[in-house]
């Protein structure tokens, strides 16, 4: 069955999304969605393999293994920038309800979701779409997303989609506590004692899209497909190699965002990552991104600079960094260059 109107308008402007395109009877992937061969995730042209991330029991931070857990957290942040946590305080029931709510939202008819399209959404707190910059990207992203910004419980309950607002709010509050605990540990690893004002500064913005913030808490379903790029040679792989992270029931994936890489003067890694799709299952992931508000300055912390003896990044407003990220399409982690100090 042919698409009813021109592809770009159908998918992007009309809000049918990738799901609508598939539901229309699509028999093959349109060229506009096919990555160039060197960018594809497959076993023929890259060394991708499955690797178990460090599985960290957060409850042991309060026990005899505290120092061991701290060491694993810091080392994970310094190497891959990704790890998984269990015994985090979120019930299996809540996580399953969250995945169900996501399916409920995306399984709605297109006209119900398209009310949240950029430019027509009734609230600046909610945006539905596919690619970030569809007009500029050479290859469109094979995904649909809904982004929900948190300002207050009242605003969330008023403006977020009915299908997911209640459970998403519970997830946000519980995940924020997890992120604060982890950030406190990682700050101590830099020689910094984190207080409430620092937590508010670097995690005051909470939303469900984009990895340019401080920390990300991710719930992935059982389909899997998440891959990360190794930045340095180590036990998990060679530099430049892609490794796949298998999902673990009840675990949450934590990854370092760009802001924390900058704050740590490059010690903690914000790794490039992407997802391999399948032809048989629809994949749902629910990320919570915690980062600074636009007016907050980000730059290497003095303690990190003193330890390294030099500065890798310049200071800038997070809003400036964010505008650069959304202003142009960047391959990989090239947008981090905006904050880098270039050597003469």
Order of alpha helices (4+ residues) and beta strands (2+ residues): alpha-beta-beta-alpha-beta-alpha-alpha-beta-beta-alpha-alpha-alpha-beta-beta-beta-beta-beta-alpha-beta-beta-beta-alpha-beta-alpha
